[in-house]
Amino acid sequence: MESEVELLQSLLEHKESRKIGKHTYFTGTLSGTPTVIARAGVGKVNAAVCTAAMILEFAPEYILNTGVAGALGRGITVGDVIIADSCVEYDLEYGALGDKRGSIFYPDSTSEIVMPADCELSALLEKSAREVSGGEFEVKRGVVATGDKFVSSNEAREDILSAFPEALCCEMEGAAIAQVCRLYSVKFSVLRSMSDSADGEAEMDFPTFVKLSADRAAKIALTLAKSLS
C-alpha cells in the first residue's frame, strides 16, 4: 500500500524513478545506502512480479519486505513488530494429491515448506527495531505466514495456526517475495508491524492502526539503512 512506502520514498536522496510494467521503482540513497524502493501491490502475484523485476533489473544484495500484518502469536498486540526468521505459504493446499500443506515445488525438482530468511539481515533488523522501540513496543522473531486473504475471523486465524502453530503473524506478500528470492539466491528478510489481531475485530482495527504500523516499519527500515551505509 502507499502508506507502507511513502515515508521511505520521501527520505530517498538523489531520487530517480523507472517504471517496469505497472510497478514504479525509485532509486537513490537512504541514509547513505544505495536503495531501490517499490510498492508491490496487494497479494502474492503482485509481490512476486515486483520482486523478480527488482532482482533482474537492479541486482540488489538484499531484499527487505516491510509493511503491516495481523497478529497470530500469543501475547502479540497491535503495534508490535515481527521480523521473519522464516516464511511459509499457508494457503498452498493440495487436497487429494497428499502433499503437505505449504509445500513449494521448484523447477529444479527441489522443494521446501519453510523458507529461511537471511540470519544476518534479520539480526540487523532486530537490532534496528529495538533501537526504534526503546521499550515502546515488543519486537519478536519467528515465522511469517502468507496467503491471498485478509484474515478477519477467529476461524481463519485458527486454521492457519492449526497448520503452522509457530506462525507469529499473517499477511499477503512476504512468503511470495521469499520464494522469488530463493529462486534467484538473493538474501531477504520480512519486517511486519501489527495493524490488527487477525480476528473478528480486524476489519475495525486495520483502518485505525495501519498508518501508525506502516510508519513504524518504515522507521525501522530507515534505521537499518543507516547501519548498512
C-alpha positions as CSV (number, residue, x, y, z in Angstrom):
1,M,0.0,0.0,0.0
2,E,1.0,3.6,-0.5
3,S,1.1,4.2,3.3
4,E,3.7,1.5,3.6
5,V,6.3,3.2,1.3
6,E,5.6,6.9,1.4
7,L,7.8,7.7,4.4
8,L,10.8,5.9,2.9
9,Q,10.3,7.4,-0.5
10,S,10.1,10.9,1.0
11,L,13.6,10.3,2.6
12,L,15.3,8.9,-0.5
13,E,18.1,11.2,-1.7
14,H,19.1,11.6,-5.4
15,K,15.8,10.0,-6.3
16,E,15.0,8.8,-9.8
17,S,12.2,6.6,-10.9
18,R,11.7,3.9,-13.5
19,K,8.5,2.2,-14.5
20,I,8.5,-1.5,-15.4
21,G,5.1,-2.8,-16.3
22,K,2.7,-1.5,-13.6
23,H,5.4,-1.2,-10.9
24,T,7.5,2.0,-10.4
25,Y,10.9,1.6,-8.9
26,F,12.5,4.6,-7.0
27,T,16.3,4.5,-6.8
28,G,18.6,6.7,-4.7
29,T,20.3,6.6,-1.3
30,L,18.7,6.0,2.0
31,S,20.9,7.2,4.9
32,G,23.9,6.7,2.6
33,T,22.9,3.2,1.4
34,P,22.1,2.7,-2.3
35,T,18.4,1.7,-2.3
36,V,15.6,0.7,-4.6
37,I,12.1,1.2,-3.3
38,A,8.9,-0.2,-4.9
39,R,5.3,-0.6,-3.9
40,A,4.5,-4.2,-4.7
41,G,0.7,-4.0,-4.6
42,V,-1.5,-6.4,-2.6
43,G,-1.2,-10.2,-2.9
44,K,1.3,-12.8,-3.8
45,V,1.3,-12.4,-7.6
46,N,1.9,-8.6,-7.4
47,A,4.7,-9.2,-4.8
48,A,6.4,-11.9,-6.9
49,V,6.4,-9.9,-10.1
50,C,7.7,-6.8,-8.4
51,T,10.5,-8.8,-6.7
52,A,11.5,-10.7,-9.8
53,A,11.8,-7.4,-11.8
54,M,13.8,-5.8,-9.0
55,I,16.3,-8.6,-8.9
56,L,16.7,-8.8,-12.6
57,E,16.9,-5.1,-13.3
58,F,18.7,-3.8,-10.2
59,A,20.7,-6.8,-8.7
60,P,20.2,-6.0,-5.0
61,E,22.4,-7.6,-2.4
62,Y,19.4,-7.8,0.0
63,I,15.6,-7.6,-0.4
64,L,13.6,-6.3,2.6
65,N,9.8,-6.5,2.6
66,T,8.3,-4.1,5.0
67,G,4.7,-3.4,5.9
68,V,1.8,-4.4,8.2
69,A,0.3,-7.7,9.3
70,G,-2.3,-9.4,11.5
71,A,-1.0,-10.8,14.8
72,L,-1.2,-14.5,15.4
73,G,1.2,-15.3,18.2
74,R,0.2,-15.3,21.8
75,G,0.9,-12.0,23.5
76,I,1.4,-10.1,20.3
77,T,-0.7,-6.9,20.0
78,V,-1.3,-4.1,17.6
79,G,1.9,-2.0,17.1
80,D,4.3,-4.9,18.0
81,V,6.9,-5.8,15.4
82,I,7.7,-9.2,13.9
83,I,10.9,-10.0,12.0
84,A,11.0,-13.1,9.9
85,D,13.2,-16.0,10.8
86,S,11.3,-17.8,8.0
87,C,8.2,-17.6,5.8
88,V,5.5,-20.0,4.9
89,E,2.6,-20.0,2.4
90,Y,-0.4,-21.1,4.4
91,D,-2.8,-21.2,1.5
92,L,-0.9,-23.8,-0.6
93,E,-3.1,-26.9,-0.2
94,Y,-3.0,-29.9,-2.4
95,G,-6.1,-31.9,-1.2
96,A,-6.2,-35.5,-2.5
97,L,-2.7,-35.2,-4.0
98,G,-1.5,-35.7,-0.5
99,D,1.4,-33.2,-0.4
100,K,1.9,-31.4,2.9
101,R,0.3,-28.0,3.2
102,G,2.6,-25.2,2.3
103,S,4.9,-27.4,0.1
104,I,6.7,-25.4,-2.6
105,F,8.0,-27.3,-5.6
106,Y,10.7,-25.6,-7.6
107,P,11.5,-26.2,-11.3
108,D,14.8,-28.0,-10.4
109,S,12.9,-30.7,-8.5
110,T,13.8,-29.4,-5.1
111,S,11.1,-28.5,-2.6
112,E,10.6,-26.9,0.8
113,I,7.9,-25.6,3.1
114,V,9.8,-23.2,5.4
115,M,11.8,-20.6,3.6
116,P,14.5,-19.3,6.0
117,A,15.3,-15.5,6.0
118,D,18.9,-14.3,5.9
119,C,20.2,-14.6,9.5
120,E,22.5,-11.5,9.3
121,L,19.8,-9.3,7.8
122,S,17.2,-10.4,10.3
123,A,19.6,-9.8,13.2
124,L,20.3,-6.3,12.0
125,L,16.6,-5.7,11.7
126,E,16.0,-6.9,15.2
127,K,18.7,-4.5,16.5
128,S,17.2,-1.6,14.5
129,A,13.7,-2.4,15.7
130,R,14.8,-2.5,19.4
131,E,16.6,0.8,18.8
132,V,13.4,2.4,17.4
133,S,11.2,0.8,20.1
134,G,13.0,2.0,23.1
135,G,10.7,-0.3,25.0
136,E,7.5,1.2,23.5
137,F,6.6,-2.0,21.6
138,E,7.6,-5.6,21.5
139,V,10.0,-7.0,18.9
140,K,10.0,-10.7,18.1
141,R,11.4,-13.0,15.5
142,G,9.7,-16.0,14.1
143,V,7.5,-17.4,11.3
144,V,5.6,-15.1,8.9
145,A,2.6,-16.8,7.3
146,T,1.4,-15.6,3.8
147,G,-1.8,-16.1,1.9
148,D,-4.1,-14.3,-0.5
149,K,-6.6,-13.5,2.1
150,F,-7.3,-10.7,4.6
151,V,-7.7,-12.7,7.8
152,S,-10.6,-11.3,9.8
153,S,-12.2,-14.2,11.7
154,N,-11.3,-16.5,14.5
155,E,-12.0,-19.5,12.2
156,A,-9.5,-18.3,9.6
157,R,-6.9,-17.4,12.3
158,E,-7.2,-20.8,13.9
159,D,-6.9,-22.6,10.6
160,I,-3.5,-21.0,9.9
161,L,-2.3,-21.9,13.4
162,S,-3.5,-25.4,13.1
163,A,-1.2,-26.0,10.1
164,F,1.6,-23.6,11.3
165,P,1.5,-23.3,15.1
166,E,4.7,-21.3,15.2
167,A,3.4,-18.5,12.9
168,L,3.5,-15.2,14.7
169,C,1.7,-13.1,12.1
170,C,-0.2,-13.3,8.8
171,E,-0.1,-11.1,5.7
172,M,-0.3,-11.3,1.9
173,E,3.1,-10.8,0.4
174,G,6.1,-11.9,2.5
175,A,6.4,-15.6,1.5
176,A,5.9,-14.8,-2.2
177,I,8.8,-12.4,-2.0
178,A,10.8,-15.0,-0.1
179,Q,10.1,-17.7,-2.8
180,V,11.3,-15.4,-5.6
181,C,14.4,-14.6,-3.6
182,R,15.0,-18.3,-3.0
183,L,14.7,-18.9,-6.8
184,Y,17.3,-16.3,-7.5
185,S,19.5,-16.9,-4.4
186,V,19.1,-13.4,-3.1
187,K,19.2,-12.7,0.7
188,F,16.0,-11.5,2.2
189,S,14.0,-10.7,5.3
190,V,10.5,-9.6,6.1
191,L,9.6,-6.9,8.7
192,R,6.0,-6.6,9.8
193,S,4.3,-4.2,12.2
194,M,1.0,-5.4,13.6
195,S,-2.1,-3.4,12.4
196,D,-4.7,-5.8,13.8
197,S,-5.2,-9.2,15.5
198,A,-6.4,-11.2,12.5
199,D,-9.7,-12.0,14.2
200,G,-13.3,-10.7,14.3
201,E,-12.1,-7.2,15.2
202,A,-9.6,-6.9,12.3
203,E,-11.9,-5.0,9.9
204,M,-12.3,-2.3,12.6
205,D,-8.7,-2.3,13.8
206,F,-7.0,-2.2,10.4
207,P,-8.1,1.2,9.2
208,T,-7.4,2.7,12.6
209,F,-3.9,1.4,13.1
210,V,-2.5,0.8,9.6
211,K,-0.8,4.2,9.2
212,L,0.9,4.0,12.6
213,S,2.1,0.5,12.0
214,A,3.3,1.3,8.5
215,D,5.3,4.3,9.7
216,R,6.8,2.2,12.5
217,A,8.0,-0.4,10.0
218,A,9.4,2.3,7.7
219,K,11.4,3.9,10.6
220,I,12.9,0.6,11.4
221,A,13.9,0.1,7.8
222,L,15.5,3.6,7.8
223,T,17.5,2.7,10.9
224,L,18.6,-0.5,9.2
225,A,19.8,1.6,6.2
226,K,22.0,3.7,8.4
227,S,23.6,0.6,9.8
228,L,24.4,-0.7,6.3
229,S,25.9,2.5,5.0
